[in-house]
Amino acid sequence: MAELRTIQKAEVKDFVGIRYLLALSDQYAVIPYPLRSLGLQNTDQDLFMLVIGPTGIFLLSYHLIYKREQSQHYLTLAYDIERSADMLEHYLLRYLSGLPMIRQAIVVHDGNIQGQATERVGFVGWSKLRAWVEEGPVILEPATTRKMLQVLKAELLYQRVFRYQILCEIDRSPGQLRYLAMDTVEDRPVVLKEVFLPQGASHEDSHALIRGAKLARELQHENIVQVENIVPREDRVYIVSEWCEGAISLRQYLDEHPGTLPLTTAIQLIKDLCQALMAAHAKGIIHRNLTPDNLLVTPEHRLKVFNFDAAKKEGMHTLQSTALKKLTEENPYADPDYAIGTHQVDQRVDVYSVGVIFYELLTGNKPTHYDELLWEPPSKLIPGLPTYMDRLIARAIKFDKDQRYSTIHAFYSALEKGTSDLIGSRYELLGNEVHKAPNSLIFKARDTQTGQMVALKKLLVPPTTDYQTRLQTLQMTLDPLKELKYLQHNALVRVIDTLIEDDDGYVVMEWVEGRNLREHLKALPNHDGLLPEEIRHIGLQLSDVLHYIHQEGYVHGDIKPENVMLSQDWKVTLLDFVPWSKHETGTLQKIPKTTRYMAPELLEGSHVPDEQTDLFALGVLMYELLTHRFPYDYAQLRSQGKGESGPRPLPLDEKVPEDLAQVVFKALAFERAGRYNSFESFQVDLENKCDVSEPPARLEAAIQSRLKPSNHDDIPRLVWVSAGLAVLLMGIYLFQEIQQWVNPSDIPVLKEIQYE
């Protein structure tokens, strides 16, 4: 088998003619494009091949094989071969001596021209090429052959890798080379990628790279380049994949089509990309390094994805974070989270890259959107472009991944149907204001049918599951929330509807103006707590609505400041929750929970949520509002053993009336026996025993002063002092100027005052 070598990057136009050289023995070396080592690059010279072996040196022209139209006369071609052979001979003689004459031939199809073109150049049919090369006595020694290869800079470490014979180099990038190779068992072309491990790479890094290739081998899809084999070596890994005849990278495709692509072509390419990613994501495989250089476009203008080296599967180690950061450094197609090192691997990483690539397909440029409010939509650059594509791309490349499409399937579906801004074909998002919670996003929207303002709560379900599993998860999450539509209380947010849109779950609720208690607490100066009368007012409203919820047979299970809204008229609204039936039993995973507000019996798993656990959470909330701290050390609660006496809460400030303190302490008692057993009894004590009531006018004044936005409260005290000092100095200066103008004799006095 011949050792096929390369000098520089080669563009392979046809592999069939080279195949007949594979029958040569291993004593021969075949060098495509030999004249490039002399610094010559010519289209005709690129079709030359040099064969070096024990029977001599052979310069072959494949011009009549590659260019079937035979645009060049064979005599002109023969003279080109002769001149090229002379140039090669003179070049080699600078380093070697005693070289045999270079034998020259034009390779043709069998049955075509025969005989001699000139005295030195003959015609050889490609099926007879082997016999023509191997005939004759032994002329060259192996040492001479090796020396010539070194002179021609045609070194490859392996003449064959496993069962794959290298034909020539396709392209190269830092740390890797790609070759066109021949599968000698199945007699077909393949792509052989040689990936070099960095110096000093660990055994784990080597396995991580191999695992990335193994992930790609799992994928079988028409829009994914099939990985067929993996051949590991000590300092490198060879990855064998299918050969796509005539395909070029998307980067080359864009370079060959400067400006903008036809809209139908751009959409078809991006749909192919989505189809490939949906197949990969269904198996939990995230590409993570989508760029035009890692995408192929076939002669039929269809797209294929390859290079899954950086791919990640949930729970599997791939490249280390340092290598991944280097891989995506200054990559405009990479998720912005990569730059700050806080990325989480899920589908939204690929969604971002698809959005950037789609923008480039449409406009010919990559988006520059360091400020999302200033980005240039595609329709501004391409008149007549459907505006829904602006919204489609803008949502895909959001910096906040929770605001992107959660799945590539959602992006594909929106592209298919030409989506609008209406969620559920009814609710129109208003502005860019988004309230973010740990497990949800809240958007302000307008109901186009009724004209009312509503809140759209988007549930943040981890998107690392396949499409069908995700829909089932969303449905299971939304089903319990449908029951909230039947709960009616003036202190409970009204749930209007639930829906699934773009693979995301939404809860439609009434829009409530105001701030939640957490925001209100943070706005207080010096980390002060609320006043006792304010706490009592909040506690009475919350106990009333929670009493109603428990009468209906449900448990809230997630009482905390973030779930309580406070309006300017001091109205409390309890936000939505996942209803937990008091008659149910099971694990605590069914309800959302925040551990600091969970009763001890829930922390240790000895009880299911009930009225007393909600009472404990309300007691903790009231304590926090009074003091700006928690009553218990969380670590102490977690370490408390069964049967041990519970810890006592930290004392309240002296400003808190004793009767109010007793009610709060009883609500958050560690032992269930010492706690209120119902909201009704809690409400009675809070209303009748707590003597902290204030005249209505004073209460309203205190509320309005705290809730109304005030520039004075928002500006630090130091700023006010500095401003006052500046006004004073300005006054002194003006006073001096006036005195100087009215009575110049007083100037020394003014100077003395200024000096003091």
Summary of the structure (lengths in Angstrom):
residues: 756
radius of gyration: 38.5
end to end distance: 101.0
largest distance: 122.8
contacts: 2299
relative contact order: 0.05
helix: 43%
strand: 19%
